Amino acid sequence: MIELDRTLLWDWPAADCADWLTLVGTAAAVQSHAEYQTLLAAVQADLEQQGLRVVVRVSMTVAEMRAALARHRQPNTPDGRAAAQALHYLWQRTEP
């Protein structure tokens, strides 16, 4: 299990909405990129108000997520996507 001192929120591009809906399937709480951005903003505001952790939006396309899931042998589940996102975030921070 990867533990970070921050909360990561996956921020995918608007053009990836159909792919994102396919990736998350029936677990999707929203049906559009605009609704997703509204939900992310609300979650981020709530977390920041609680002041428990730093909140970071991680930009990652759906294709990058699929590749990260396969590369790190993570299942396509909320926990698997969170782990793949954390590894992607850590990798980005270590690049020169």
C-alpha positions as CSV (number, residue, x, y, z in Angstrom):
1,M,0.0,0.0,0.0
2,I,1.3,3.4,-0.9
3,E,0.9,6.1,1.7
4,L,1.4,9.8,0.9
5,D,1.1,12.9,3.1
6,R,-1.4,14.3,0.6
7,T,-4.6,13.5,-1.0
8,L,-4.5,13.0,-4.8
9,L,-7.4,13.8,-7.1
10,W,-7.3,12.5,-10.6
11,D,-7.9,15.3,-13.1
12,W,-8.4,13.9,-16.6
13,P,-8.9,16.0,-19.8
14,A,-12.4,16.8,-21.1
15,A,-11.7,14.9,-24.3
16,D,-11.3,11.7,-22.3
17,C,-14.8,11.8,-20.8
18,A,-16.2,8.8,-22.9
19,D,-13.1,6.8,-22.1
20,W,-13.3,7.6,-18.4
21,L,-17.0,6.6,-18.3
22,T,-16.0,3.3,-19.9
23,L,-13.1,2.8,-17.5
24,V,-15.1,3.4,-14.3
25,G,-18.3,1.9,-15.6
26,T,-21.4,1.9,-13.4
27,A,-19.3,3.4,-10.5
28,A,-19.3,6.8,-12.3
29,A,-21.0,9.3,-9.9
30,V,-21.2,11.9,-12.8
31,Q,-21.8,11.7,-16.5
32,S,-19.8,14.7,-17.9
33,H,-16.4,16.4,-17.5
34,A,-18.1,19.5,-16.2
35,E,-20.0,17.6,-13.5
36,Y,-16.7,15.8,-12.6
37,Q,-14.9,19.2,-12.3
38,T,-17.7,20.4,-10.0
39,L,-17.4,17.3,-7.9
40,L,-13.6,17.6,-7.7
41,A,-13.9,21.2,-6.6
42,A,-16.3,20.3,-3.9
43,V,-14.2,17.4,-2.6
44,Q,-11.0,19.6,-2.7
45,A,-12.7,22.4,-0.8
46,D,-14.0,20.0,1.8
47,L,-10.6,18.4,2.3
48,E,-8.9,21.7,2.5
49,Q,-11.4,23.0,5.0
50,Q,-10.7,20.0,7.2
51,G,-7.0,20.9,6.9
52,L,-5.9,17.3,7.4
53,R,-3.9,16.9,4.2
54,V,-2.5,18.8,1.2
55,V,-4.7,18.2,-1.8
56,V,-3.1,17.8,-5.2
57,R,-4.8,17.4,-8.6
58,V,-2.9,14.9,-10.7
59,S,-3.3,15.4,-14.5
60,M,-3.4,12.1,-16.2
61,T,-5.2,10.9,-19.3
62,V,-7.3,7.8,-19.3
63,A,-4.8,6.2,-21.6
64,E,-2.1,6.9,-19.1
65,M,-4.2,5.5,-16.3
66,R,-4.9,2.3,-18.3
67,A,-1.1,2.0,-19.0
68,A,-0.3,2.6,-15.3
69,L,-2.8,0.0,-14.2
70,A,-1.3,-2.6,-16.6
71,R,2.4,-1.6,-15.8
72,H,1.9,-1.8,-12.1
73,R,-0.5,-4.8,-12.3
74,Q,-3.3,-3.0,-10.5
75,P,-6.9,-3.9,-10.9
76,N,-9.3,-1.5,-12.5
77,T,-11.0,-0.6,-9.1
78,P,-11.0,2.6,-7.2
79,D,-8.1,1.3,-5.0
80,G,-6.2,0.1,-8.1
81,R,-6.7,3.5,-9.8
82,A,-5.6,5.3,-6.7
83,A,-2.4,3.2,-6.5
84,A,-1.7,3.8,-10.2
85,Q,-2.3,7.5,-9.7
86,A,0.0,7.7,-6.7
87,L,2.8,5.9,-8.6
88,H,2.3,8.3,-11.6
89,Y,2.5,11.3,-9.2
90,L,5.6,10.0,-7.5
91,W,7.2,9.2,-10.9
92,Q,6.5,12.8,-12.1
93,R,8.1,14.3,-9.0
94,T,11.3,12.3,-9.5
95,E,11.8,13.2,-13.1
96,P,14.4,15.9,-13.8
